Amino acid sequence: HMTAPLVSIILPVYNGGAYLETALQSLLAQDYRNIEILAIDDGSRDNSLACLQRAAAQDARVLVRSRENRGLVATLNEGLALARGDLIARMDADDIAYPTRIGRQVQAFLEEPDLAMCGTA
């Protein structure tokens, strides 16, 4: 199973509409395909939820949850509880990921079985 482990990407969203589509496209364009994107809308008051729902309608790897505002820590914990992946990644709604990000991180874990964490700059 660890040959191509499922990666759960937790994407907390709070009023991220201005950047969200770019963030989502950067995740969906990953050269590593075995991902699930857990997009949790933390009570946004902008167009974030509509943007997330559009992405989910176009790609089954996007899972959307929406609820009242509870803050970042609660949102990340909710994402962890939903995650089915062998590895967990996180990204903010105003970030972009280069197409090789997840694949390179997965490779680091496969090469280094004792690795606990891997960051990017």
All heavy atoms as an XYZ file, in Angstrom:
916
protein
N       0.837     -1.211      0.000
C       0.000      0.000      0.000
C       0.869      1.258      0.000
O       0.481      2.286     -0.499
C      -0.939     -0.036      1.197
C      -2.014      1.000      1.186
N      -2.246      1.827      0.104
C      -2.916      1.359      2.111
C      -3.264      2.633      0.398
N      -3.681      2.350      1.599
N       2.064      1.135      0.576
C       2.916      2.330      0.637
C       3.666      2.596     -0.680
O       4.504      3.464     -0.750
C       3.929      2.218      1.778
C       3.381      2.591      3.151
S       2.658      4.255      3.275
C       4.112      5.231      3.676
N       3.380      1.822     -1.739
C       4.038      2.124     -3.008
C       3.520      3.449     -3.571
O       4.270      4.253     -4.086
C       3.833      0.990     -4.037
O       2.443      0.679     -4.079
C       4.661     -0.234     -3.694
N       2.202      3.664     -3.478
C       1.623      4.964     -3.863
C       0.613      5.341     -2.796
O      -0.587      5.241     -2.988
C       0.963      4.883     -5.233
N       1.115      5.752     -1.626
C       0.218      6.009     -0.496
C      -0.779      7.126     -0.799
O      -0.456      8.079     -1.513
C       1.167      6.421      0.632
C       2.419      6.862     -0.040
C       2.518      6.065     -1.304
N      -1.985      6.960     -0.250
C      -2.976      8.029     -0.355
C      -2.519      9.200      0.511
O      -2.120      9.016      1.662
C      -4.346      7.539      0.125
C      -5.453      8.594      0.166
C      -5.783      9.130     -1.229
C      -6.707      8.029      0.830
N      -2.555     10.393     -0.050
C      -2.204     11.598      0.688
C      -3.471     12.418      0.902
O      -4.154     12.783     -0.053
C      -1.152     12.446     -0.063
C      -0.850     13.735      0.703
C       0.127     11.645     -0.278
N      -3.794     12.680      2.157
C      -4.925     13.549      2.501
C      -4.402     14.966      2.663
O      -3.551     15.210      3.519
C      -5.573     13.097      3.816
O      -6.097     11.791      3.695
N      -4.903     15.865      1.839
C      -4.478     17.260      1.923
C      -5.575     18.049      2.632
O      -6.705     18.140      2.137
C      -4.229     17.857      0.524
C      -3.175     17.025     -0.219
C      -3.799     19.329      0.646
C      -3.030     17.374     -1.690
N      -5.255     18.570      3.797
C      -6.234     19.335      4.571
C      -6.120     20.805      4.154
O      -5.045     21.403      4.241
C      -6.006     19.165      6.080
C      -6.117     17.674      6.447
C      -7.012     19.999      6.872
C      -5.751     17.371      7.882
N      -7.238     21.344      3.696
C      -7.286     22.717      3.200
C      -8.328     23.505      3.998
O      -9.512     23.489      3.675
C      -7.654     22.712      1.707
C      -7.685     24.050      0.984
C      -6.275     24.587      0.766
C      -8.405     23.920     -0.353
N      -7.889     24.170      5.086
C      -8.834     24.996      5.837
C      -9.128     26.275      5.054
O      -8.215     26.872      4.483
C      -8.084     25.309      7.137
C      -6.641     25.120      6.827
C      -6.539     24.194      5.654
N     -10.395     26.669      5.013
C     -10.784     27.837      4.218
C     -11.623     28.785      5.064
O     -12.648     28.386      5.635
C     -11.608     27.407      2.978
C     -12.045     28.634      2.180
C     -10.820     26.436      2.113
N     -11.175     30.022      5.153
C     -11.992     31.068      5.769
C     -11.859     32.328      4.928
O     -10.785     32.943      4.891
C     -11.585     31.336      7.221
C     -12.426     32.407      7.854
C     -13.769     32.160      8.160
C     -11.922     33.676      8.111
C     -14.570     33.149      8.707
C     -12.714     34.665      8.669
C     -14.042     34.388      8.961
O     -14.830     35.371      9.497
N     -12.934     32.684      4.233
C     -12.941     33.856      3.353
C     -11.722     33.869      2.428
O     -11.032     34.874      2.298
C     -13.015     35.161      4.158
C     -14.338     35.299      4.893
O     -15.330     34.657      4.543
N     -14.370     36.129      5.916
N     -11.484     32.736      1.780
C     -10.323     32.604      0.908
C     -10.649     32.762     -0.564
O      -9.837     32.442     -1.422
N     -11.848     33.243     -0.869
C     -12.356     33.252     -2.236
C     -11.439     33.874     -3.273
O     -11.375     33.407     -4.406
N     -10.709     34.904     -2.897
C      -9.866     35.609     -3.864
C      -8.737     34.724     -4.387
O      -8.264     34.922     -5.506
C      -9.281     36.873     -3.220
N      -8.310     33.736     -3.604
C      -7.154     32.911     -3.948
C      -7.497     31.444     -4.155
O      -6.681     30.680     -4.657
C      -6.097     32.972     -2.827
C      -5.805     34.363     -2.342
C      -6.379     34.851     -1.172
C      -4.962     35.197     -3.064
C      -6.117     36.130     -0.730
C      -4.687     36.483     -2.636
C      -5.270     36.944     -1.464
O      -5.011     38.218     -1.038
N      -8.685     31.072     -3.735
C      -9.042     29.666     -3.587
C      -8.972     28.870     -4.880
O      -8.471     27.748     -4.897
C     -10.442     29.577     -2.974
C     -10.891     28.257     -2.414
C      -9.836     27.650     -1.501
C     -12.193     28.443     -1.643
N      -9.462     29.430     -5.968
C      -9.461     28.683     -7.223
C      -8.032     28.346     -7.651
O      -7.743     27.223     -8.077
C     -10.187     29.457     -8.321
C     -10.510     28.569     -9.495
C     -11.568     29.161    -10.408
O     -12.440     29.909     -9.939
O     -11.485     28.854    -11.613
N      -7.128     29.295     -7.496
C      -5.724     29.063     -7.841
C      -5.124     27.993     -6.936
O      -4.392     27.109     -7.399
C      -4.925     30.377     -7.721
O      -5.563     31.366     -8.520
C      -3.498     30.195     -8.200
N      -5.431     28.049     -5.651
C      -4.935     27.049     -4.704
C      -5.425     25.653     -5.084
O      -4.642     24.694     -5.146
C      -5.382     27.402     -3.284
N      -6.727     25.544     -5.347
C      -7.308     24.247     -5.703
C      -6.720     23.713     -7.001
O      -6.381     22.534     -7.101
C      -8.829     24.364     -5.836
C      -9.594     24.460     -4.520
C     -11.006     24.958     -4.761
C      -9.605     23.115     -3.801
N      -6.602     24.575     -8.002
C      -6.040     24.130     -9.282
C      -4.614     23.628     -9.100
O      -4.209     22.654     -9.735
C      -6.094     25.258    -10.318
C      -7.500     25.566    -10.817
C      -8.276     24.336    -11.264
O      -7.743     23.457    -11.933
N      -9.539     24.256    -10.868
N      -3.847     24.271     -8.220
C      -2.472     23.833     -8.008
C      -2.422     22.449     -7.354
O      -1.503     21.670     -7.616
C      -1.686     24.864     -7.187
O      -1.950     24.769     -5.812
N      -3.416     22.138     -6.531
C      -3.469     20.809     -5.915
C      -3.957     19.767     -6.910
O      -3.434     18.649     -6.979
C      -4.369     20.826     -4.678
C      -3.825     21.606     -3.490
C      -4.847     21.649     -2.367
C      -2.506     21.018     -3.003
N      -4.952     20.121     -7.709
C      -5.499     19.173     -8.678
C      -4.513     18.904     -9.813
O      -4.631     17.898    -10.509
C      -6.836     19.693     -9.209
C      -7.941     19.735     -8.147
C      -9.170     20.455     -8.682
C      -8.305     18.331     -7.675
N      -3.542     19.782     -9.996
C      -2.536     19.623    -11.053
C      -1.292     18.877    -10.566
O      -0.292     18.809    -11.286
C      -2.142     20.993    -11.605
N      -1.330     18.335     -9.361
C      -0.170     17.601     -8.844
C       0.159     16.422     -9.752
O      -0.734     15.713    -10.217
C      -0.448     17.086     -7.428
C      -0.526     18.168     -6.380
C       0.782     18.912     -6.228
O       1.820     18.340     -5.927
N       0.731     20.219     -6.449
N       1.457     16.195     -9.985
C       1.835     15.031    -10.785
C       1.651     13.736     -9.982
O       1.590     12.657    -10.556
C       3.257     15.163    -11.347
C       4.332     15.350    -10.291
O       4.083     15.126     -9.088
O       5.455     15.744    -10.682
N       1.526     13.839     -8.680
C       1.171     12.704     -7.823
C      -0.357     12.707     -7.712
O      -0.940     13.666     -7.197
C       1.828     12.843     -6.448
C       1.657     11.625     -5.584
C       2.572     10.575     -5.665
C       0.586     11.497     -4.717
C       2.419      9.436     -4.897
C       0.426     10.366     -3.943
C       1.344      9.336     -4.035
O       1.187      8.204     -3.269
N      -1.013     11.659     -8.208
C      -2.463     11.686     -8.374
C      -3.258     11.111     -7.197
O      -4.454     11.384     -7.081
C      -2.861     10.919     -9.651
C      -2.121     11.354    -10.909
C      -2.466     12.752    -11.365
N      -3.870     12.845    -11.741
C      -4.533     13.998    -11.831
N      -3.933     15.135    -11.572
N      -5.806     14.014    -12.158
N      -2.631     10.282     -6.359
C      -3.381      9.575     -5.313
C      -3.579     10.470     -4.083
O      -2.932     10.287     -3.049
C      -2.667      8.270     -4.942
C      -3.564      7.344     -4.138
O      -4.782      7.490     -4.128
N      -2.972      6.393     -3.463
N      -4.458     11.443     -4.258
C      -4.706     12.419     -3.191
C      -6.195     12.545     -2.934
O      -7.028     12.236     -3.793
C      -4.145     13.827     -3.548
C      -4.824     14.388     -4.805
C      -2.634     13.779     -3.705
C      -4.476     15.840     -5.123
N      -6.521     13.000     -1.743
C      -7.861     13.504     -1.442
C      -7.662     14.892     -0.852
O      -6.718     15.121     -0.096
C      -8.625     12.582     -0.486
C      -8.032     12.447      0.898
C      -8.902     11.636      1.862
O      -9.958     11.102      1.474
O      -8.493     11.543      3.044
N      -8.512     15.814     -1.264
C      -8.422     17.187     -0.761
C      -9.606     17.407      0.171
O     -10.760     17.362     -0.261
C      -8.441     18.196     -1.925
C      -7.242     17.964     -2.844
C      -8.453     19.635     -1.370
C      -7.321     18.722     -4.163
N      -9.310     17.585      1.439
C     -10.347     17.795      2.450
C     -10.474     19.296      2.679
O      -9.726     19.883      3.449
C      -9.978     17.065      3.736
C      -9.687     15.567      3.546
C      -9.120     14.970      4.804
C     -10.943     14.839      3.102
N     -11.399     19.904      1.952
C     -11.590     21.351      2.005
C     -12.670     21.658      3.032
O     -13.823     21.256      2.870
C     -11.988     21.875      0.627
N     -12.283     22.339      4.093
C     -13.239     22.623      5.172
C     -13.461     24.119      5.258
O     -12.561     24.886      5.594
C     -12.734     22.057      6.512
C     -12.493     20.553      6.356
C     -13.754     22.347      7.620
C     -11.827     19.908      7.524
N     -14.681     24.505      4.924
C     -15.064     25.911      4.967
C     -15.475     26.266      6.390
O     -16.449     25.752      6.918
C     -16.221     26.167      3.997
C     -16.701     27.598      4.091
O     -15.857     28.509      3.988
O     -17.914     27.811      4.284
N     -14.705     27.149      6.997
C     -14.883     27.520      8.404
C     -15.798     28.747      8.529
O     -15.407     29.775      9.080
C     -13.497     27.788      9.013
C     -13.539     27.975     10.528
O     -14.434     27.407     11.180
O     -12.665     28.682     11.049
N     -17.010     28.630      7.963
C     -17.984     29.713      8.102
C     -17.665     30.950      7.283
O     -17.939     32.073      7.720
N     -17.099     30.759      6.086
C     -16.766     31.910      5.237
C     -18.004     32.730      4.891
O     -19.100     32.194      4.756
C     -16.116     31.434      3.930
O     -14.886     30.809      4.180
N     -17.802     34.041      4.713
C     -18.898     34.929      4.332
C     -18.736     35.432      2.899
O     -19.450     36.327      2.478
C     -18.966     36.113      5.290
C     -19.362     35.693      6.699
C     -19.715     36.896      7.554
N     -19.821     36.518      8.958
C     -18.796     36.487      9.799
N     -17.589     36.810      9.389
N     -18.968     36.137     11.051
N     -17.745     34.876      2.185
C     -17.541     35.286      0.785
C     -17.966     34.136     -0.140
O     -18.802     33.331      0.218
C     -16.080     35.702      0.562
C     -15.094     34.550      0.743
O     -15.536     33.424      1.083
O     -13.889     34.767      0.548
N     -17.386     34.053     -1.311
C     -17.764     33.027     -2.288
C     -16.973     31.724     -2.139
O     -16.980     30.887     -3.040
C     -17.572     33.583     -3.707
C     -16.103     33.884     -4.009
O     -15.321     34.157     -3.097
N     -15.721     33.850     -5.266
N     -16.293     31.545     -1.020
C     -15.448     30.359     -0.826
C     -16.209     29.052     -1.013
O     -15.750     28.153     -1.731
C     -14.816     30.360      0.570
O     -13.862     31.390      0.686
N     -17.358     28.930     -0.374
C     -18.094     27.662     -0.429
C     -18.510     27.337     -1.860
O     -18.369     26.198     -2.307
C     -19.312     27.703      0.500
C     -20.129     26.411      0.552
C     -19.260     25.222      0.963
C     -21.315     26.562      1.501
N     -18.991     28.327     -2.601
C     -19.396     28.097     -3.991
C     -18.207     27.627     -4.819
O     -18.324     26.720     -5.653
C     -20.004     29.367     -4.588
N     -17.057     28.207     -4.578
C     -15.834     27.828     -5.297
C     -15.452     26.381     -4.970
O     -15.111     25.601     -5.860
C     -14.714     28.793     -4.917
S     -13.173     28.504     -5.792
N     -15.532     26.016     -3.702
C     -15.219     24.651     -3.284
C     -16.194     23.655     -3.898
O     -15.797     22.579     -4.360
C     -15.261     24.528     -1.754
C     -14.193     25.289     -0.981
C     -14.459     25.191      0.510
C     -12.803     24.771     -1.326
N     -17.484     24.005     -3.910
C     -18.494     23.104     -4.456
C     -18.292     22.889     -5.953
O     -18.480     21.779     -6.456
C     -19.897     23.621     -4.142
C     -20.218     23.481     -2.658
C     -21.471     24.229     -2.236
O     -21.856     25.232     -2.852
N     -22.114     23.745     -1.193
N     -17.881     23.948     -6.665
C     -17.579     23.813     -8.101
C     -16.432     22.824     -8.310
O     -16.497     21.948     -9.180
C     -17.190     25.164     -8.710
C     -18.337     25.943     -9.306
C     -17.859     27.070    -10.222
N     -16.773     27.897     -9.690
C     -16.947     28.918     -8.848
N     -18.172     29.230     -8.419
N     -15.916     29.617     -8.416
N     -15.383     22.965     -7.511
C     -14.225     22.075     -7.630
C     -14.616     20.630     -7.333
O     -14.199     19.698     -8.029
C     -13.109     22.531     -6.697
N     -15.444     20.430     -6.306
C     -15.874     19.081     -5.925
C     -16.734     18.450     -7.019
O     -16.659     17.245     -7.256
C     -16.641     19.133     -4.604
N     -17.528     19.260     -7.701
C     -18.376     18.752     -8.786
C     -17.524     18.301     -9.969
O     -17.922     17.419    -10.729
C     -19.379     19.818     -9.221
N     -16.352     18.902    -10.121
C     -15.482     18.597    -11.266
C     -14.461     17.506    -10.968
O     -13.916     16.906    -11.886
C     -14.751     19.869    -11.720
C     -15.681     20.873    -12.370
C     -15.034     22.244    -12.539
O     -13.892     22.465    -12.135
N     -15.780     23.169    -13.117
N     -14.158     17.257     -9.693
C     -13.126     16.281     -9.350
C     -13.500     15.575     -8.047
O     -13.623     16.218     -7.001
C     -11.767     16.971     -9.211
C     -10.599     15.988     -9.235
O     -10.648     14.982     -8.487
O      -9.651     16.233     -9.988
N     -13.680     14.265     -8.139
C     -14.144     13.477     -6.991
C     -13.130     13.443     -5.847
O     -13.460     13.029     -4.733
C     -14.461     12.045     -7.440
N     -11.897     13.896     -6.109
C     -10.886     13.898     -5.044
C     -11.073     15.058     -4.073
O     -10.423     15.110     -3.039
C      -9.478     13.940     -5.649
C      -9.154     12.715     -6.499
C      -7.821     12.855     -7.183
N      -7.826     13.994     -8.096
C      -6.737     14.523     -8.647
N      -5.555     14.022     -8.382
N      -6.825     15.552     -9.467
N     -11.981     15.979     -4.399
C     -12.252     17.134     -3.527
C     -13.470     16.826     -2.664
O     -14.561     16.573     -3.176
C     -12.503     18.421     -4.340
C     -12.780     19.599     -3.400
C     -11.328     18.726     -5.262
N     -13.268     16.840     -1.362
C     -14.355     16.625     -0.404
C     -14.579     17.938      0.338
O     -13.622     18.521      0.860
C     -13.965     15.526      0.585
C     -15.018     15.159      1.628
C     -15.961     14.127      1.035
C     -14.367     14.620      2.879
N     -15.817     18.403      0.384
C     -16.118     19.704      0.997
C     -16.961     19.524      2.244
O     -17.937     18.778      2.252
C     -16.869     20.614     -0.008
C     -17.238     21.942      0.650
C     -16.037     20.847     -1.259
N     -16.561     20.209      3.288
C     -17.360     20.315      4.510
C     -17.532     21.798      4.793
O     -16.608     22.587      4.594
C     -16.648     19.664      5.700
C     -16.524     18.174      5.611
C     -17.859     17.498      5.937
N     -17.769     16.062      5.880
C     -17.977     15.323      4.781
N     -18.241     15.908      3.638
N     -17.903     14.017      4.830
N     -18.707     22.173      5.290
C     -18.948     23.574      5.620
C     -19.759     23.657      6.905
O     -20.657     22.850      7.133
C     -19.722     24.247      4.477
O     -19.885     25.618      4.758
N     -19.433     24.624      7.725
C     -20.121     24.802      9.013
C     -19.802     26.187      9.549
O     -19.101     26.962      8.907
C     -19.695     23.703      9.978
C     -18.180     23.484      9.939
C     -17.635     23.119     11.251
N     -16.207     22.878     11.198
C     -15.292     23.840     11.251
N     -15.633     25.108     11.297
N     -14.002     23.547     11.247
N     -20.309     26.470     10.742
C     -20.059     27.784     11.354
C     -18.588     27.940     11.697
O     -17.855     26.961     11.795
C     -20.938     27.972     12.600
C     -20.468     27.242     13.851
C     -20.742     25.732     13.878
O     -21.430     25.235     12.959
O     -20.260     25.056     14.820
N     -18.172     29.166     11.900
C     -16.770     29.470     12.184
C     -16.360     28.902     13.537
O     -16.990     29.159     14.559
C     -16.560     30.997     12.157
C     -15.107     31.347     12.388
O     -14.697     31.600     13.509
N     -14.333     31.336     11.332
N     -15.279     28.116     13.530
C     -14.745     27.553     14.772
C     -13.270     27.834     14.941
O     -12.682     27.445     15.944
C     -14.964     26.036     14.810
C     -16.401     25.637     15.031
C     -16.479     24.155     15.361
N     -17.748     23.633     14.902
C     -17.927     22.454     14.336
N     -16.901     21.649     14.145
N     -19.120     22.074     13.957
N     -12.626     28.402     13.922
C     -11.204     28.715     14.022
C     -10.318     27.653     13.400
O     -10.746     26.538     13.116
N      -9.056     28.023     13.216
C      -8.115     27.187     12.478
C      -7.833     25.847     13.143
O      -7.840     24.809     12.480
C      -6.804     27.953     12.255
C      -5.725     27.200     11.476
C      -6.203     26.852     10.071
C      -4.447     28.007     11.427
N      -7.583     25.832     14.447
C      -7.211     24.587     15.116
C      -8.339     23.569     15.028
O      -8.115     22.401     14.683
C      -6.793     24.846     16.585
C      -6.589     23.534     17.324
C      -5.521     25.684     16.618
N      -9.575     24.002     15.289
C     -10.730     23.097     15.189
C     -10.885     22.581     13.762
O     -11.213     21.414     13.538
C     -12.005     23.809     15.636
N     -10.626     23.455     12.796
C     -10.761     23.073     11.391
C      -9.710     22.040     11.001
O     -10.008     21.039     10.343
C     -10.668     24.320     10.487
O     -11.678     25.254     10.899
C     -10.892     23.967      9.029
N      -8.476     22.247     11.422
C      -7.416     21.274     11.139
C      -7.712     19.939     11.814
O      -7.524     18.874     11.218
C      -6.058     21.811     11.603
C      -5.507     22.982     10.783
C      -4.260     23.550     11.455
C      -5.205     22.578      9.352
N      -8.195     19.968     13.047
C      -8.535     18.727     13.758
C      -9.666     17.986     13.058
O      -9.656     16.754     12.971
C      -8.886     19.007     15.219
C      -7.646     19.253     16.059
O      -6.562     18.777     15.739
N      -7.800     19.998     17.130
N     -10.638     18.739     12.537
C     -11.734     18.124     11.794
C     -11.182     17.443     10.535
O     -11.583     16.331     10.186
C     -12.767     19.191     11.426
C     -14.039     18.631     10.830
C     -15.121     19.686     10.687
O     -15.075     20.719     11.401
O     -16.009     19.477      9.862
N     -10.255     18.114      9.870
C      -9.625     17.525      8.692
C      -8.884     16.246      9.022
O      -8.972     15.254      8.292
N      -8.156     16.244     10.128
C      -7.444     15.036     10.557
C      -8.412     13.888     10.813
O      -8.129     12.742     10.463
C      -6.625     15.310     11.820
C      -5.331     16.087     11.624
C      -4.727     16.457     12.981
C      -4.332     15.280     10.802
N      -9.556     14.188     11.411
C     -10.547     13.148     11.703
C     -11.146     12.572     10.417
O     -11.473     11.387     10.360
C     -11.651     13.719     12.597
N     -11.273     13.405      9.382
C     -11.846     12.949      8.113
C     -10.827     12.226      7.235
O     -11.197     11.451      6.353
C     -12.373     14.148      7.314
C     -13.609     14.871      7.841
C     -13.801     16.192      7.095
C     -14.834     13.984      7.687
N      -9.551     12.479      7.473
C      -8.494     12.004      6.583
C      -8.434     10.477      6.536
O      -8.431      9.812      7.563
C      -7.147     12.566      7.026
N      -8.353      9.943      5.317
C      -8.216      8.499      5.113
C      -6.817      8.141      4.645
O      -6.489      6.977      4.465
C      -9.239      8.010      4.080
C     -10.684      8.162      4.544
C     -11.669      7.742      3.449
N     -11.451      8.536      2.233
C     -11.188      7.999      1.020
N     -11.130      6.702      0.874
N     -10.994      8.781     -0.022
N      -5.981      9.135      4.446
C      -4.674      8.916      3.843
C      -3.653      8.262      4.742
O      -3.769      8.267      5.967
N      -2.636      7.697      4.084
C      -1.467      7.165      4.786
C      -0.570      8.313      5.238
O       0.172      8.198      6.203
C      -0.669      6.261      3.843
C      -1.517      5.124      3.292
O      -1.935      4.267      4.093
O      -1.774      5.109      2.074
N      -0.628      9.419      4.485
C       0.148     10.616      4.801
C      -0.807     11.804      4.802
O      -1.806     11.812      4.089
C       1.254     10.836      3.748
C       2.329      9.749      3.658
C       3.186      9.952      2.408
C       3.193      9.746      4.906
N      -0.476     12.807      5.616
C      -1.295     14.010      5.739
C      -0.477     15.207      5.273
O       0.667     15.385      5.693
C      -1.703     14.275      7.213
C      -2.353     13.043      7.845
C      -2.602     15.511      7.306
C      -3.754     12.742      7.422
N      -1.075     16.018      4.416
C      -0.452     17.281      4.021
C      -1.431     18.383      4.382
O      -2.621     18.146      4.532
C      -0.169     17.293      2.520
N      -0.924     19.608      4.506
C      -1.845     20.715      4.711
C      -1.442     21.870      3.826
O      -0.286     22.017      3.443
C      -1.968     21.119      6.166
C      -0.749     21.743      6.789
C      -1.151     22.630      7.952
N      -1.887     23.793      7.456
C      -2.044     24.932      8.107
N      -1.551     25.075      9.291
N      -2.706     25.934      7.588
N      -2.426     22.647      3.487
C      -2.163     23.818      2.681
C      -3.191     24.879      3.029
O      -4.334     24.562      3.339
C      -2.231     23.485      1.191
C      -1.702     24.651      0.350
S      -1.338     24.194     -1.330
C      -2.741     24.928     -2.137
N      -2.768     26.121      2.992
C      -3.690     27.221      3.238
C      -4.361     27.636      1.932
O      -3.833     27.414      0.839
C      -2.946     28.407      3.855
C      -2.459     28.094      5.265
O      -3.223     27.453      6.013
O      -1.338     28.473      5.609
N      -5.527     28.250      2.054
C      -6.344     28.614      0.896
C      -5.706     29.701      0.044
O      -6.110     29.921     -1.093
C      -7.734     29.047      1.357
N      -4.699     30.389      0.579
C      -4.045     31.456     -0.202
C      -2.646     31.051     -0.651
O      -1.826     31.891     -0.993
C      -4.005     32.769      0.582
C      -3.211     32.662      1.873
O      -2.828     31.539      2.268
O      -2.981     33.711      2.503
N      -2.376     29.735     -0.659
C      -1.092     29.209     -1.115
C      -1.243     28.548     -2.473
O      -2.348     28.200     -2.887
C      -0.570     28.140     -0.142
C       0.190     28.740      1.020
O       0.539     29.925      0.944
O       0.430     28.017      1.993
N      -0.110     28.330     -3.152
C      -0.109     27.453     -4.312
C       0.972     26.408     -4.101
O       1.971     26.659     -3.429
C       0.127     28.196     -5.648
C       1.458     28.936     -5.641
C      -1.032     29.106     -5.982
C       1.901     29.354     -7.017
N       0.738     25.231     -4.673
C       1.713     24.149     -4.601
C       2.260     23.906     -6.003
O       1.489     23.766     -6.954
C       1.046     22.874     -4.068
N       3.576     23.869     -6.127
C       4.163     23.484     -7.411
C       3.725     22.060     -7.738
O       3.459     21.269     -6.832
C       5.685     23.579     -7.343
C       6.184     25.001     -7.356
C       6.780     25.551     -6.236
C       6.033     25.794     -8.500
C       7.227     26.869     -6.240
C       6.478     27.102     -8.513
C       7.076     27.640     -7.388
O       7.506     28.934     -7.395
N       3.654     21.723     -9.037
C       3.089     20.428     -9.451
C       3.803     19.208     -8.877
O       3.208     18.139     -8.776
C       3.229     20.436    -10.982
C       3.381     21.867    -11.351
C       4.002     22.567    -10.177
N       5.055     19.369     -8.465
C       5.825     18.238     -7.940
C       5.824     18.162     -6.417
O       6.435     17.250     -5.850
C       7.289     18.335     -8.424
O       7.826     19.593     -8.012
C       7.390     18.212     -9.944
N       5.135     19.089     -5.758
C       5.235     19.162     -4.290
C       4.893     17.840     -3.602
O       5.709     17.293     -2.855
C       4.306     20.258     -3.743
C       4.285     20.250     -2.212
C       3.132     20.976     -1.570
N       3.012     20.521     -0.192
C       2.087     20.946      0.652
N       1.208     21.849      0.277
N       2.041     20.471      1.871
N       3.687     17.348     -3.820
C       3.240     16.158     -3.083
C       4.084     14.942     -3.453
O       4.497     14.178     -2.583
C       1.733     15.899     -3.317
C       0.885     17.084     -2.816
C       1.299     14.598     -2.626
C       0.948     17.362     -1.330
N       4.379     14.780     -4.726
C       5.194     13.643     -5.157
C       6.568     13.634     -4.518
O       7.072     12.590     -4.095
N       7.169     14.812     -4.439
C       8.504     14.898     -3.827
C       8.431     14.615     -2.327
O       9.333     13.992     -1.752
C       9.117     16.268     -4.095
C       9.524     16.417     -5.562
C       9.966     17.812     -5.886
N      11.275     18.086     -5.277
C      11.851     19.276     -5.304
N      11.250     20.306     -5.896
N      13.025     19.459     -4.747
N       7.367     15.070     -1.686
C       7.227     14.801     -0.255
C       6.974     13.310     -0.007
O       7.554     12.726      0.907
C       6.116     15.665      0.341
C       6.515     17.143      0.404
C       5.444     18.013      1.024
O       4.331     18.081      0.518
N       5.789     18.676      2.107
N       6.120     12.693     -0.821
C       5.867     11.257     -0.690
C       7.178     10.489     -0.850
O       7.484      9.582     -0.069
C       4.819     10.775     -1.716
C       4.794      9.250     -1.801
C       3.432     11.316     -1.359
N       7.970     10.867     -1.849
C       9.249     10.197     -2.110
C      10.162     10.269     -0.877
O      10.825      9.283     -0.529
C       9.930     10.830     -3.329
C      11.058      9.997     -3.889
C      10.620      8.587     -4.291
O       9.550      8.408     -4.892
N      11.411      7.593     -3.929
N      10.154     11.410     -0.201
C      10.977     11.565      1.002
C      10.570     10.551      2.072
O      11.421      9.945      2.724
C      10.864     12.991      1.546
N       9.252     10.337      2.226
C       8.776      9.371      3.230
C       9.093      7.937      2.817
O       9.396      7.095      3.659
C       7.275      9.539      3.468
C       6.948     10.729      4.327
C       6.554     11.925      3.747
C       7.058     10.665      5.707
C       6.270     13.044      4.531
C       6.779     11.774      6.503
C       6.386     12.959      5.907
N       9.015      7.645      1.522
C       9.313      6.292      1.051
C      10.803      5.979      1.210
O      11.171      4.850      1.535
C       8.887      6.129     -0.414
C       7.379      6.188     -0.665
C       7.083      6.089     -2.157
C       6.646      5.095      0.100
N      11.654      6.968      1.009
C      13.096      6.759      1.116
C      13.573      6.731      2.565
O      14.622      6.179      2.868
C      13.842      7.869      0.364
C      13.728      7.749     -1.142
C      14.295      8.959     -1.870
O      14.895      9.852     -1.208
O      14.134      9.023     -3.101
N      12.838      7.348      3.456
C      13.258      7.532      4.844
C      12.132      7.066      5.771
O      11.343      7.876      6.252
C      13.538      9.024      5.037
C      14.546      9.418      6.082
C      15.860      8.679      6.016
O      16.606      8.853      5.048
O      16.119      7.938      6.970
N      12.018      5.751      6.015
C      10.866      5.213      6.770
C      10.669      5.816      8.161
O       9.565      5.806      8.686
C      11.176      3.716      6.869
C      12.149      3.445      5.770
C      12.935      4.714      5.575
N      11.743      6.358      8.760
C      11.605      6.932     10.101
C      11.194      8.403     10.082
O      11.029      9.012     11.139
C      12.921      6.797     10.873
C      13.248      5.346     11.189
O      12.308      4.527     11.264
O      14.437      5.034     11.345
N      11.057      8.947      8.873
C      10.698     10.361      8.752
C       9.319     10.618      9.351
O       8.371      9.873      9.094
C      10.705     10.763      7.270
C      10.606     12.247      6.930
C      11.805     13.006      7.472
C      10.521     12.425      5.423
N       9.216     11.654     10.174
C       7.935     11.983     10.808
C       7.266     13.170     10.132
O       6.048     13.272     10.122
C       8.151     12.293     12.286
N       8.058     14.094      9.584
C       7.528     15.336      9.077
C       8.376     15.840      7.927
O       9.587     15.621      7.908
C       7.554     16.370     10.202
C       6.386     17.237     10.280
S       6.579     18.137     11.853
C       5.285     19.275     11.616
N       7.744     16.535      6.991
C       8.477     17.056      5.836
C       7.860     18.390      5.446
O       6.663     18.451      5.170
C       8.365     16.043      4.708
S       9.008     16.616      3.144
N       8.656     19.449      5.425
C       8.129     20.769      5.078
C       8.651     21.240      3.745
O       9.553     20.633      3.160
N       8.069     22.319      3.260
C       8.552     22.927      2.028
C       8.719     24.414      2.264
O       8.176     24.977      3.213
C       7.565     22.709      0.859
O       6.347     23.389      1.160
C       7.293     21.253      0.622
N       9.451     25.078      1.372
C       9.633     26.515      1.486
C       9.033     27.182      0.257
O       9.156     26.688     -0.836
C      11.116     26.855      1.586
